[in-house]
Amino acid sequence: MSAAPSSAGQLPGGPSLPQERRLVTAIPGPKSQELQARKTAAVAAGVGTTLPVYVTRAGGGVVEDVDGNSLIDFGSGIAVTNVGNAAQAVVDRASAQLAAFTHTCFMVTPYEGYVAVAEQLNELTPGDHEKRSALFNSGAEAVENAVKIARAYTKRSAVVVFDHGYHGRTNLTMALTAKNMPYKHGFGPFAPDVHRVPVAYPYRWLTGAENCAAEAAAQAIDMINKQVGADNVAAIIIEPIQGEGGFIEPAKGFLPAIAEFARANGIVFVADEIQTGFCRTGQWFACEDEGVVPDLITTAKGIAGGLPLAAVTGRAEIMDAAHAGGLGGTYGGNPVACAAALGSIETMKELDLNAKARRIGEVMLDRLRSLQEKHEIIGDVRGRGAMIAVELVKPGGKEPNPEATAAIAKACHAEGLVVLTAGTYGNVLRFLPPLVMPEHLLLEGLDILEGAFASH
């Protein structure tokens, strides 16, 4: 099998682990196949697996499986391991906290770690206004609590979301999510008073990308005014770059227009930065790109180096609107997860992972645009920082091509490259490498991707 030159040693974003692609069996190998059979017998069928290789170690830019294969990771556990899979500061802080205590429940007997994470979030998120934060377990939980807070503050009930948006798998967040399969199908009825409006999707805007921002904003605002009534809307929730919807970056000007409409009408503007946050796009938060300052911002994924933690951060007067006891949860802001978050943020600052994300974006976009010139099925290349995607279409037009997307992903997996798919139409390859990935692995991964396109 094939392998790249090793670059072993202590990694800033992981353990001592050779930074090489190494294939010693077919993917998945026999031990992974045995474990997959056990998974099928023990785990509910609804819990799917993109690539059934069972991991024993991971760090830097690789994951190592039970068969001894080492795969290049372009997924980061869906934008979670921004600082790597075992960043030293995360491991050290979390280990120390584990030895001290694992849980007390912050709502019963609190601890400093929760407060310290809230202080960091209040400082790092956009805007210089007074802020408060509340901690939870998952991105969906953060979004759900943002809605609760907005409703408590505005005394209104309606929530506005956007085409192609994804916000979670709970009942309310399924209602907020646009895509039916696999997220919503068969799981209704859903929470009421949720209203969906158009988003500025440049590649697929019917009158052209140059008209997209103004026309989409006008349509969205018109629908809100006519169909919902601005005075009834508690919150407008949007991902600054849509994740599961296909890494759609709204046309420039759209986000500021929607934020201004919200501000003018007393609506809480919520930026869902669960996938885009914590240096992923080359800035701490993606909404900073156009200077948008949200009223509330939801975070999770990259916050704690792989441990479950999420947050809502926002304007003090809005965050404080919920009555005492109205926010919380048994595990929300778990002390070990808080320690990991402090280590993760420390790592992001020390390694300047915003700069590293921007460098990843430069390398990937340049290479992918060159690929686009050679392959007619690549309809669009888009993204910022280390959040990059290609949208695949059938030759001669813009008809989505999910078949080619699945085939190319499968070819990459067979060659030891972890890639993910996304998109409302299932026709987007998305790339989320760890921000600590060595550049030689990034380039090798792109070589594999190029080979997959050449063979399809």
N, C-alpha and C positions, 0 to 999 in steps of 0.2 A: 504494500500500500504506500501512500504518499505522505511526505512530511516536509515541513518547512524548517529552516535552521532554528535551533533552540536559542532562546534568550531567557535562561532561567535566573532565579534569584529572588530576593525579597521585593515584592511589588508594592507600590504605593496604594494600589487598590485591591490587594489580595494577598494570599499566602505565597510561600515559595513554591512556585508551580511553573514548569517549563512553558514558555509562551510560544507554542508551536501547534500546528495542526498535525494530528497523528492518527492514522486509520490503520487498525490492526485486524478489524473484522468488517463485514458488511454493516451498514447502518439500517436498523438497529442490530446489535450483535446478539449472540445466543443468550447471554445472561440477562440482557435487557428484555429479550423476548420471553424468557421465563418469568421475569417480574411483571411484564405486561399481562401474561396469563393470570398471575395472581391478582393483579389489579382488576381485571375483568370479572373475576370471581368474587372480589371483596368490595369493590367501589361501585357506587351507583353509576349506571350507564350514562346519565346526563352529564357527568364530569368528563369532558373530553380531554384529549392530549394531542397537541400539534405534532410532536416528534417524540416517540416513546423510547428515548434513550434515558436510562436511569443514572442520575448524576451522583458521583462520590465526592468530587472536589470541583471548585470553580474559583476563578480569580483572574484579574487582568482582563484579557480578552478571550478566555477559553473556558469551556466546561469539559470535565473529564468524566467518562461514564464507567460503569461496572465492568465493561469489557476491555478497558484500557485505552479506548479511543479518546482523543482530545479534539474537540470541535471548536471552531471559531464562532463566537457569539455575537450575532447581529440583532439580538432580541432583548437582552438585559432584563429578562423576566417581565416583559412588557413595561419597559422604562422605569424599572424599580432600582436596579443595581447601577445607578449612575456613578457611584464611587467605587464600584467593583463589588464582588460577591462576599468579600471578607476583608474590607478595608481595616487597617490596623487600629485606627482610632475607634472605629465602630466596635471591633472585637474587644479591645481593651476596656472601653467604657461599659459595654454591655456585660462583659464578664465580671467586672468589679461590682456592678449592680446586682447581678445574679447571686453573687456571694453574700451580698448585704441583705437583700430581700427581693422577692419576685413580685409581690402584690400586697397592697393594703386596701385598695380602692380610694382614689383621690377624693371621692365624695364623703368618705368616712374619716380617714386619717390621712391628710395630704402629705406631700413630699416635694422637695425643691426641684427635682428634675422636670416635673410638669410645668412649674412656673418658669424655669429657665428656657424650656422650649417655646413657651408662649412669648417670652421676651424676645427671643431670636426671631420668631415669625413676625412679631410686631415691628421689629427693626428692618427686616429684609424685604417685606412685601411693599408694593408701590404706595407712594403717598406719604406725606409728613404729618398727617393728621393723627390725633390720638386714637389708638387701636386697642382692641381686646382680641384674645384667641380662646377657642375651646377645642379640646382634643377628643378624637374618636378613634375608631378601629379601621375603617375602610373608606375608600373614596365615596361609595354609595351613601354611607352613613353621613359623611361630611355634607354631601349635596342635600340629603334629606333634612339635616339640621339647618342648613342655610335657608331652606324654604320655611322651616318653622320660625326661624329668627326674623325673616323678612315679613312673614304674616303677623307675627307679634308686634313688629314695629309699625307696619303700615295699617294694620287692622283691615287688610284686604285679603282676598283668597286666590285670585287667578295667578297662574304662572305661565310665562311665555318662554318657549324653547324654539329650536331651529331644526330645519331639515338636516339630515345626516348626523345629528348630534347623538352622543352617547353619554349617559350619566350614571349607569349602574343597573343592578339586578334586583333590588328590592321592589315592592309593589309601586311605590311612588316614583322611584327612579326608572323603572320600566316604562311608566307612563311618559316620563320625560324623554326617554330614548326613542330615536326615530325608527331604527331597524327592527323588523319583525323577527326574522330568523337569524340567529338562534335565540335571541335575547327575550322575546316576548311571546312567541308562538305557543298557544295553548295555555297561557298562564293568567289570562284575564278573568274577570274584569279588573280594570286598572283604576287608579285614583282619579277623581274628577277634577274639573276646572284647570286642565292643562291644555295649552293652545300652541300649535306649531306654525311657524312662519318661515319664509324663504331665507336662505343664507347666500352670501355672495361667493359662489363657486365659479371662479374665473374660467376654468377649462370647459365647463358645461353650461355657461350662461348663453342663452339662445341668441342674444343680440351682440355677443362678443365681450371679451374680457375688459375692453376699454370702457364699456357702459355698466359693468357689473356692479360696482360699489354703490353708485348713486341709485340705479334702478332697484337693486335688491333692498337697499335701505328704505326707499320710498314704498315699495310693495309691503315690506314687513310692517312699517309704521302704519300704513293704510289699513292693513288687516287687523292690527291691534286696535286701532281707533274704531273701525266699523264693526268688527266681530266680537270684541271683548269689552272695549271701553277702557281707555287708559286709566281712568279713575278706579277701575276694579282690579288693576294689576299690582300684585305684591312684589313680584320679582321677574326680571328677565335674566335667564341663565344661558351662557354661551361659553364654549371652549375657544380660546383665542386661535388655536389651530385644532381642528377637529380630529380626534384620534381614530376611534374605530370606524368613523365615517370615511376614512381614507386619507388622513393627513391633509385635509383641505385647509389651506391658508386663505381666509377671506380676503377679497380684494381690498387694497389699501383705501382707507376712508370709511369702510363699512363699520368697523368696531367703534370708532369715535362717534359716528352718526347715531348708532344705537345707544351708546352710553349717554350722549347728550339728550336724546329723546327721553331716556329713563330719568335723567337728572331733572329735566324740565317738568316732568309729570309725577314726581314724588315716588318713582319706582326704584326699588333696590336693584342695582346692576351687579350681577354675580358673575365673576370670571371663574370658570371651572378649569383650574390649572393642575388637575390631578395627573395628567400625562405630560403636560408641557413644563411643569415647574422644576425648580432646583437645577438650573444650569442646562437643562436638556436642549434648549434652543439657542444657547449662546448668551442668554441673559438669565438672571435669577428667575424671572417670570416672563412668559411670552407676551403678555399685554403691554410690557414696557416698550415694545418695538415701536408702537405708535403713541406712546405717552398716555395710554389709557390707565386711569386710576379707578379700579373697581370699588364699589361700596363694600362688598364681601368677596373673598377669594377662598376657594376650596383647594386643599392640597392633600396628597397622600403619596402613593408610589415611591418616588425618589427621596422622600423625606428622611427615612431611617435606615438606609442601607440594606433593606430586605426584611426588616421587622415590621409587623403590622401597626401602623399609626396613620392618622389622618387629622386634618384640622380645618376649622373655619376661622378666618381672621378678617377683621373689618373695623369699620368706624365704631368708636366706642359707644356712641348713642344708639346705634342699631344693635350691636352685639349685646348691650345691656338691657334691651327691651324685653327679653324673655324673663319670666319670674324665676326667683330662686328655686332650684330643684327641677326646673323645666328642661334643662340641658344636662347631659351626662350619660352614664352607662357604666356597668360594672368594670369593664376592662379599659374604658376610654382613657388614653394617656397612661398606659401601663408603664411602670417605672423602668423596666428593661428596655422597652421600645423608646422611651424618652432619652435614656442614656445613649442608645444607638443613634438617635436623631442628632444629639449634640455632637457625637463623633462624626457623623456624616457631614454636618454643616462645617465642622472644623476642617475636614478633609477637602471639601469644596473650596473653602477659602484658601487653605495652604497651597493647594495644587492649581489654583485658578482654573477650575474646571469650566468656567464660561469660555475662557480662551481655548481650552482643549476642544470644547464642543464646536466652536467656530472653525477650528482647524479641520476637524472631522467633516464638517459641512463643506468646506472648500474642496477637500479631496474628493468627497463622494459626488458632489454636484458636477464637478468638472468631468469626472469619469462617466457618470450616468448620462450626461448630455452628449458626450461622445458616442455612447452606446445608442442613444436615441437617434442619432444621425444614421446609424447602420441598420436599425431594426424598426420597421414600420409599425410593429405592434406596440411600441412604447409611445403612447399618446401624450403623456405629460410627465415631467420630472419636477418635483416641488419639495418644499420644506425649508427649514432653517436649522442651523447647528447640526446636532446629532439626531435629528428627527426628520428623516428624508424618505421620500416614497417615489415610486414610479407607477403610473396608471396604465394598464394594458388594454388595448382595444383591438378589434378585428381590422385587418388591413383595409384601407380605403375609406375609413370613417372614424366615428367615435363610439361605435357599438361596443359595450363592455365585453371583455374577453376573460371570463373567470376560468375557462378551461386552460388557457395558456398560463395564467397566473398560478394555478395549482400545479401544473406540470413543471414549471420553472422552480417553484418552491421545492417540489419533490426532488428535482435534480440537484439542487443546492444541498439539501439534507443528505443525499447519498454521498456527496463529496465532502461532508464534514463542515457545512456552513449552516448555522441556525438562522433561518429567516422566518418572518411572520407575514401573513396576509391580512388584509383589511378591506374596508370599502363597502358602501351600501350595496354595490353590485358584485362584491367579491372579486374585484379585478385589480386590486392594489397590492403591490409588494412594499412592505414598510420596513425601514431599517432603523434600529435603535441600539447601536453599539454602546457598550460601557464607555464612559468618558475617559477612563484610564487605559483604554485599549492601546497597545503599542502600534505604531503606524505600519510596521511590516505586516501585522495581521490584518489591518484594515485593507491594505493593498492586496494581500493574498485573497481575502474574502471577495473583493471586487473582481479579481481574476476568475474566481470560481463562478461568480454571477455572470461574467462575460461569457464564460464557456457554456453555461446553461442556456443563455440566449442563443449562442451560435448553434447549439444542437437542437433548437426548437424553432 
